[in-house]
Every structure is written in structure tokens, then in C-alpha cells.
Amino acid sequence: MYYVRWLMILWIVCSAFVQPLIYSSNNGLVIFRSEAPFELINASSKELKGALDLSKNNFAFRIRIRSFEGFNSPLQKEHFNENYMESEKFPEAVFNGKIIETIDYSKKGKYSIRAKGKLIIHGVEQERIIKSDLEVTEKGIRIISQFSVLLSDHAIPIPRVVKEKLANEINVSINAELYAK
Amino acid sequence: MRNSLVILVLSCFLQSNAQVAADAPFTFWQQMLSEQAVTGKMQCMVFSKNHCMYIGTAAGLYLYNGVTVTAIPLKEIKTANITALHEDANQVLWIGLQNGSILKLHNKQSLLFKPQEGTPASAISKMITDTKGRLWFATKGEGIYLQDDNKIYNINTDDGLGDNYVYDLELLPGNIIAASTDKGLSLCSFIQSKKSVQNFSTANGLPDNIVRCISTDPNDSSTIWLGFQQGEICKFSLHTRRVQLVTVPQLKDKQVNDLLILHQQVWVTTDNSVVQLSRESQLIGTQNPGNPTQLMADAEANIWLISKTGLLKNAGEKLQLIAQPLPGEIPEIHDVWQDEEQNIWYSIKGAIVKYHAAKKQKTIIPLPGVDDKSDITSLYGDDENNLWIGTMGKGIYLLNTKTNLVKRMNGLPGNESMSILSVTGRNSNIWISSLQGIYHTTVTNDEYFFQNLTELSGIGINYIYHIYEDSKQRVWFATDGKGLVMMNNNRFTHYGEKQGLTAKVIYSVTEDKQGNIWCAALQKGLYRFNEKTFTNFGLEKGLPDLDISSLDTDNMGNVFCISRSGYFLIDAITQTVILPGNEYRLGSFNTDLNSTSHTASGVLFHTGNGIFLYAKPPYQQINLPQTSITAVSLFLKEISTSEQKEFAHDENNFSFSFAGVFFSNPALVQYQYKLDGYNNEWQTSKNNEVNFPKLQPGTYTFRVRSSATGFFDNSTEAGYTFTIRKPFWKEWWFVTGIILLVTGFLVYVIKEREKAAQKWQQLQTEKLQSQYETLKNQVNPHFLFNSFNTLLNVIEEDPQKAVPYVEHLSDFYRSIVNMREKDLILLADELKIIEDYFFIQKKRFGKALMFENSITEKEKVLYSIPPLTLQLLAENAIKHNIVSKDHPLVLAMYIKDEILSVSNNLNEKSTREKSEGMGLQNIKNRFQLIAGKEVKIEKTTTHFIVQLPLIKRP
């Protein structure tokens, strides 16, 4: 254990001198929107947690399902958590992977990127390529993205009764600002 | 286990809008398998060497032969989510799974591929074998693996690979492997355990880093094609490493799923479209058959596609709809032509239509003076950009294909009212057949001069349907009623029945690449002329129709025919009729005579649905059904044909399943089979199974062949030879052994019987002799004399006692008479005789004769003895010894160890009574014969002892 402690000290000392490589966020915004013929459902959460490793161009994002607020009624939220998302069983949605494009993070500006990785919702994994905007700013890195999720892709059943009230295609938008650790 | 699904072949055209179709020619997709035909989503396909197709789904492996789809069980794994399939040169099928496992399937036996290094944990995306037989497999997350010398090597980002997520692999010359990843294209090689990787990304000019597919170019081995995630495609030169972008607006922002590079076209699939391009990147058409993914060409040059709705097929480059005239124009079309600039020319009422598919240009050029009543009958384009137009009643027009200017042919006398049946040509020669006569001219830029051949030909003013100039500059005239006439150097030769041409009405003539002349005759099919004789091709040669209205040659020099039932070909080399495909949506066939056009790219013809181009693609290897034996079963249980060739005599119920794979037209396939060694006649059947129960021992060859035309010469054949052994009892060694054994046994039995008979004979003789002896003795006058003397004395002394004496004497004789016939009697009976005898003799000798009998009552009934043995011994004793008061004779009998001893004291007479000495010998013989035992005779100085072996009472 002795040398492990030494290594940790060494790592802390070193990292103090090297440009930060890991950017992270704890309060990214996620909005989802279901546009069914008879009902429009909106919900959002500000608890998107994410990290971006600039050296490897890897990223990982996750969000607690129960943190979504909004909806058209408290009952709807209950249905969302219990009937559809089964939040007890699958408390989080996760997206991790890599950024295809090579970005010069030292240059400020807006980049269009593709994030490729595994999107896990409702315990079902889908490989996705998601187009996003990545902006390197003074403070950190902002990621803005819009994409759609098919409920059928993630084995989320829509009862026939609510077919007109819940769309299979859910539009998701992300806005997160990541800061150096 | 045999999950056979008969798949309804549904004609399915997926672009339904006829108006759109009129602008953009397209290909008809035919649904071969619905998505319900298999379990799980179809994910990949590969063709096997025997021409069948393997399909990998998210839940299993299937084999498809165009008619049935069969699930192949993979016992080694619970769920087979198959993501990649590959068959190597040894016909081993490699099956790559989503979970990274790999299975091998060979001879229907599946085996988990278990290299000692382990298998990947990421999905297998592609597998290929290089020319050294090394297996390369790509993974979605772990880079590339290869198997060399039974070792597994990994090529990943640590070795310089752009990215570990690999979509596709392609084998390039020099065993270089092109890999497409999330970071561009990587060219990898593995030479003498040395990995080398070269990467190409956006930095090198690629339009995108995510390369989703790679395709080699069949026309250019130094070029590969790449398909990208954002909808670009490009050509990549392996020599210059230059990227040539192919801009297709229809692909923008659609990720490319697969690329198929053909001889003249490029096919691209995206998530919602199939885009067909020319090699020059011009759009030919786009369709949406529902989530198209993998594209593949089979050996018949059909194109296959996996889509959401199932497995689709079309004729690919073989058959293209190149123009779709308006529905109103179609009935008016009599002839078609295509010029070098890909303009399509067709005739309608009173005008010629010029159409360019890619440019979507359509021009209608009216012919002055030609009204609705005068049909345009024939089109021919010469090398000088002139389109020759023949009309009914209005003569010949000339149309400049560049300027679209029309002029009447003035040099032809009477042209204004001429009715043209056919205008044809070759090189600069033009041949015109009209109701007014036959004319010839040569193409000039100047005035035309016409030569009238009507008088020369000797055909007269008759219908000549077609004039054809062959490659030897001979001109053939297809006449109505005078057979075929050939002109060579202005000399005419008539062909008819003498040469085997039994038809009088000839419609059309052509020449195949072998130089044979073919002609189509009214209701007689075709005739082939090999410079000597004509051979008829009728229904028996597989022709689908006897009335062929147009005859031509395709781009490969094979004979192309059109009849009411459709189009078909005759292979110039094998002379086999080829039905190229079940071309749904072709519509009704036009029966106008000679309405096809031979162009550089193929044969043009028109049907009720449009103008089509048939061309045999150079990569088409197969045009006949491919026969294979799919299963051999013994008592309905499948056996391995590679391992089992010999069977026991009772393994005699064989079933054969076979397939004639002909994807172009599976419904037409029929079979002929025979079992050599069982019957020698080919049996024709539509069934793909046959059973032979109770086959006799022998060697058999099951042979099967398949055909789409019913004509089986030149068809592919499959066979399986096997032997049913004779049962061991029919083997020569066994039969010989048995014969020897039976013969031996018979010989033995006969010998034994002979022996027994001899013995019996001897016994009979002995018995007779004994009886004779005994009787002789008893009637010996001495005995009688002595007995009567004694009787006389007894009567004198005491007449009362004479009665028992006579009774005993009588008993004695009765016993002798009774017993003499028998072989054996009870010892008790014999003793009774001897007692009677002694009673008689005692009367004579009194106390000088003594009898000591120590045989118990129990022993008397326990044993048997040949009759009169003891009596004879007693008689002998009395006969040979002095019996007197001084020398009494004591006869003793006793049993010891089953031997009866009879002894008497010896006091021999000096004068021996006459004796034959046969009594003792007779006893000896009888014992020998009856019991097989020896009688011992012992003579001491005092006693004479005979030892008789007793015989247990049966």
C-alpha cells in the first residue's frame, strides 16, 4: 500500500502542472418532448452528469430518471417512472463512447461533432451516432445536442390506450457545460 | 428439424407511382422471403460454393435454395445472433456472432471456434480469408484479428489501427486487408509475423472519418469504393492514394449501409433507399424497399438485398427497364433503337421518339407525310448517325440522330408509296425488304444509289420478313414460303428440306458467336445451320414456345429470342436453351416480327411495360440450375455422405433430397434422377425428394440433374455412390463353408447309417445263428434222447412225477421259442429257462449236477441279457465235462460289478462231444453287437469261467 500512496501523491503533484484533460459537469440540462396527436409532453432535468476526456476523446454522460420534472400532471410523472421507465429497476440513462472528430481543444470555437457510443435507456443498449455541437469557450466546453429516441428501440411499451397520447419518437435535447476538474 | 417453408414468390414492385416511373427507370424488386420466413431479423447473407444462400439472422442460421428455407441448428450455442457470415475455399462456413463468438460449419456439423487465445467479446462485423487461407475477422470494438499458423493475432489501435471499431474488411491484391473504421480507412498486412497498418482519414482527403463499407471494383483492381456515415461515397486509388469523391445529391446525410460495384452500375443502400448509379455516377433510379442493408450479387448475376420486409431479389444489370413510354405510346411502338449516346429511339404513330434516361429528355420527331394510318415498321441506325425508318406505304425516311432532321429517301424509286417490312444493315451496307422488292445500298454522305435484287434472287415479289448480313458478308433472306435464301457474291442459294430445313416460312435470321446461322420459322421453332445441315430446335430441346417473332444475338454472341411467352436465350457453345429469369412486371410481349435491336451493350426489346435492355453481365457464371444433393437419409435419418459410403445388408431404405438452385426462376426447376444399379432410366420429377426402400445388396450411384426447360443435356449433375454389403450368409466364404459342412455332415450320417445297418445285419445274422444253434441243440437227438430216457425212467418209477417233468420240458421249449426272436430279455426270464433246463438235466444226473445260483431277486429284474446265453453256457458245461457222482459238475452263477460270472469246475471228457465251438463265439458276438461289451472267457486248471457284462434294463 505504501507505493500506491506514493503514486497517488505523484499523480496529484503532476496533475497540478499539466493542462487539465478531464472536463465534467454535474448540472447539464436534458429536455425531452413527446409530440403525440392528442398530447404534448415536456419534461426536463438539470441533473445531467458528464465527463469528457480530451486526451482520449472519450465521454460519459448519465442522468437519473427520477430527476425529470415537468409533465402534464403528477400522475403522468408517476406513470413515467413506474410504468414506462421502471425507474426502480433502471434508475439511470447512460450514454458513453467517443467523439469521432478530432478537435483542437486549445482553439476556441464551435465544432460540429459526432458522438458515437452506447446509449442505455430502460436497460436496453443501442449503438448510436449522435450529432452535436461542441463549443470550446473561455470557461470550459459546452455541448448542445438534439436527437431522437425511439421507445421501441429500448423496449419501452406503449399501451394501446395511450397510443394517441404518447409518441414513439421522443425528441431529446441536451445542453451541458463542462468545466475542467 | 426440417423447417421447410414454401415461400410464396410474390411479385412486388416497390415503386408504385407510374408517373414517377415514367421519368426514372427502375428495377423491380421481387420478394423472395418474407421477414416471417425466418426467426429473427435478417442480418447477413453469403453464397455457398454449391450456389445456395446462407442467411444469418438475429436468432439463427438458415439455408435458402430459392424455394425452401431450412433452419440449420447450431447446438453449441443457446442464441445465435449472427452478425457476419463467410465461406472459405474449403467450404467451411464461418459464423460470427454479436457476442464475439465464432462458429464453424462444415459438412452440416457445427463447431465452436476455440483458439487458445480466446475469442473477442465484441460483435464480429466481417470475416474474410486471404489467398494464404488466413482468416481475418473484424470486431466492433477490438480491432481486427487474424489467424495465422493456428495462432491468433490482434491488430488494434496499439498497432496503429485508426480505431478499434471496424465495420468492414475487404481483401486487396497482395493480401492487403482494407478495414473501415470510425477513424477512416486502414490498409493492413501481416507478413512474417510483422503487422503493418496505414491509415487514411479526413486528413488524407476522405470526406468523413466513419467509413461504413468498402467495396472492390470488378473492373479495376487498383480502385476501392468507400461508403461513409454522412452519405458520401468515394473512389480510392490504391496506387496514387487519391480520393475521388462521387457526388450523389440523393445520398446527402444518409448513412451508407452497403455498396455494390457492378460492371456498369453502382448500387448503394442507405437506411431508407436503394440508389442505383451508373459507373459515371449518374443517377439511374432510387427506391425505398424499407430499411435496405446488405447487397449482394449471385453467380446468376441476380442482385439480392436484405431489407426490413425480407429478402429481395432482382435481375440486376441483366435486365433493365431503360425507358418507360407513356401508356398511350406503348401499343404504337413497333421497333426500338439505341444510339451510342444512350439515346433511345422508338416509333409511335406518325413520329419517332428520342429519349434520354439520364438527362430525362424526351423529343418527339414527327415524320412529314406519315399519318396515323401508316405504321412505322422498322428502325435501323447506321454508323453515320442516320436512323433509317421504314414505313408502311410511305417508304423510307432518314433521320439524323444528332440534328433530329428528317428527310425522305429520294434515291429509291417509288419510295413515296413503298411498304417497308424491314431495314437492316451491317457496316456500310443497308438492306431493305419491301413489298415492292429487295434493295441494297451503301451508306454515303452523298446521293444514295439502290441496287434492286428482286429479279436476281429468284424469290420473286414475295414477303421477305428479314434480311440479315452475317460476319462473312453473306446475306440471308427469310422468306414467306420459300425457306431461307442466301446470297454470296451475287449468287443465290436456296435452303429447304434437302438441307434439313423443313419449314417454308422463315421470320428471322441471326448469327451466333460460333458462326452458326439461326433462323426462326413459323410454328417450327428454330433451325441452326452449321454450314452443312439444319438442325431443328423445338419443344423437346426445351424451347418454351414454337413461334419466335424476333431473333437476335446478345452482347456475348448468344442467341436471343422473343416469343409470346417471353424472352429466352440459347447458349452459342452448348446450344442449351436458357430461361434467364422469371421477370415479373415485364408485361405482355410484343409479337411484331423483328422488333429487337442489337446494340453494343445488349439487346433492346419492348413489351407492354416499356423498353428493356438485356445484357449478360461478365460476372454471370451460371445460367442453368445448379444441382446438389442436399441430404441422404437412411430410414429417414440423415447420414453424412462424406463419411458413410458402406452399409450393412439391412440398411437398405434410402431417401435422397436434392436441389436445383436456380434463383432466376426457381418455379421452373424440374429434376431427373436415377439410381445406377437399380434402374437405368432417368425419372423426371418436380419433387425434390425420392425414396428407395428395400434395396438389394450391391453398389449404387444416385444421380440427379436439374433443368429449367425440361431439356436435360448439358444440365448440372450431382451424385452419391454407396454400397450395401451382402449379408454374411450370402458371402462366398460363408456359402462355401456351409456347403462343406453340410456335405461333411451328410457323409458322416450316411457312413453312420451304413455302419448301423451293417451292425444290425450282423446282429440279425448272429441272432439267427444263435436261434438256429439253440434250436439245433435242443432238437439235438442226444438231448431229446436223454430227455426221453429220463422221462421213461420217471414214468417207470413214479408216473406222477412225469407230469412236472414234461411240464418243465414243455416250458423250456416254449421259452426257447418265445425268446429266440428278442435281442434282450430280463435276467429273471433267462434264469427261468435255466431252471427248467436244470430241472430236466437233474432228473438225468441227479446229484452229480449242482447249480449254485447266488443272484438276488433284485438283480434278476435289474439286468437284461441276450436270450439263451446262460442256457448255452450250461449246456456247454454239461456237454464238455464228466458229470458223475464221483465228479459232480457244479455250475455257479454270481454277479459282481455288473458282471455275471458263470463258472463250472473242470473235469473234461476225454472224448469230446461233437461241437462246432460256435456257441461261445456267438455269445461273444452278440454281446459285442448289442452292448458293445466284451465277454471274457477264462480257463484255469480247475475252472472254466465266462464273464458276461450285464446290460442294465432299459
Interface residues (C-beta under 8 A of the other chain):
Chain A: K98 I100 E101 R114 K116 E127 I129
Chain B: K140 Y165 D182 K183 N209 I210 Q229 Q255
